[in-house]
Amino acid sequence: MTKLPQDLKRIRLNLARSKDHPEGSARHGYEFVAPLDDTGHIDATAWKKNREHCRVRRFWAGEPDQIGHVLHRPGGKSGSTWAFHYDIVDADNDPDDDEAGYRFGAHAFVPGEYVSIRDEDGELHTFVVVSVAPVG
């Protein structure tokens, strides 16, 4: 069995309070694996070395889970963007319909912090970091 790097963390995001979910929702969110540095920021260099282990699961009440990869792309206002790309795309969806993290590179992934993700329809949703744990 391959030993995974210690900087890989399993991060869980739950939907934060919103108009549709005034209490937030543990049934809507993401769980993903990414390398974090000592301050809780995603480490792009470590991601590049371990990208095959950087996976995402999107769970949304009433919908099947979507499984995919964590991607890092050049461009964007901060010089690069982080996105989730799902492995199975149906015929009605463009394979480029990834969900982009809003300023993921600037956010620390520590429990209690908030992050936003723009879905494939362009709608921005806010999530709370519920847990960060070592992978494995």
N, C-alpha and C positions, 0 to 999 in steps of 0.2 A: 504494500500500500504506500502511495506517495504521501510524504509529509508536506502539508501545506504551510506556506509562510505565515509567521505569527502576526504580520501586519494585516492579514485578511480578516475582515470582520463581517458578521451577519447583522445587517441593519434593518430594523422594522419600523415602518412608517404607517401610522393610522390617520385616517381622515380627521382633520381638526374641525372645530365648530364652524358651521356654515348655515346659510338660510335653510337649506334642505335637511341639515343634520345639526340642530341646535346644541346637542350634547357631544358632537363628533361621532365617529363610528369606528369600532374595531373590526367591522365586517367589510370595510373598504380601505384598501391600502396596498402597500408594497413590502416585500422582503427581498433584500438584495445583498450580494457579497461584493465588497470592494476593499482595497487596501487603504487604511487610514494612518496618517502620521500621528505623532504624539499630541497634537492639538485637536485631533478629530477631523481634519480635512482630508479629502480624497487625495491620494498620492499618485499623480499621473505617471511618474516614472515606474513605480511599483506596479501600477495597473498594466502598463505596457509589457512588463515581464510576466505577468500572471493573468492576462486577459481571458484565457480559457476558463478560469475559475470564477470570473466575475459575472455572475448570473443574477437574474431578477425573476421574481414571481409576483404578478399582479393579481390580487384577489379583490373581487368586487361582488357584493351580495347579489345573487340572482343571475350571475354570469359565470361561465367556466373560467378557471384560472388561466392566465396567459404566462407562458414561460419564455424567457429570452436572455439577452446579453446586455451588459452595461457597456456603453460605447463612449469614447472620448474623441471629439472631432475638432479640428482647427476651425477658427472663425468665431463669429459672434462678438458681442460688445466687449467681453472680457478676454478675448483672444482665443477662447476655446469653449466648447459646450459639452456637457454630459447628457446622455440620453439613454433610454431603454428601447431596445429593438427586439421585437418578438419574433420567435422562430417560425410560427405558423401565421400566415397572413391569408385571409380569405380573398376570393376573387373580387369582392367589392371594395377592398381596401388597397391602397397604394403601399408597396413595401417600404416606402419612405415615410409612412405615417408613424414615426417614432414619437415617444413621449419624452419631452425635453425637461430636464431639471433646470429651474430658474436659478441662475447664479450658484449652482452646486459647488463650483470650485471655491467660492468665497465662504460657504457655510461650514460650520463645524457640526459634525454629526455626533451629538451628545444628547442623551435623554433629556427631554423637556424643550429642546430647541425646535423651531419651526422651519420648514422648507416648503417650496412650491414646485409643482410639476404641471407643465402644460400638456394636456392630453392631445390625442390625435385630431380632435375637432378644434383645437386652439384655445380651449377653455382652461384657465388657470385654477388649480385646486391647491389648498394649503393642507399640509400634513404635519403632525407632531412626531418627533423621533421618540419612539416608545422604548426601544432597546438597542444596544450595541454590544455584541458578544463575539468572542473568538469563534472562528469556524472550526468545526470538528469536535 
